[in-house]
Amino acid sequence: MPDDEPQRRPSQIIAEMLGLPEPRPFTEEEERAYQEAMDRVDAQVRAIIARRQRRAA
């Protein structure tokens, strides 16, 4: 890609490949909800890993 072309986000590239409009950015509220959901998932994964490590010990 030439240096004078603007950097495209992965969402732009995927949308173009699929022939779909680019997704709109999250609102602040949506971003906060997304981050909270990801934090919950991270905590669940850490708990699973800790249980498996305790069983293996």
ABEGO torsion letter per residue (X at the ends): XBAABBBBBAAAAAAAAAGBBBBBBBBAAAAAAAAAAAAAAAAAAAAAAAAAAAAAX
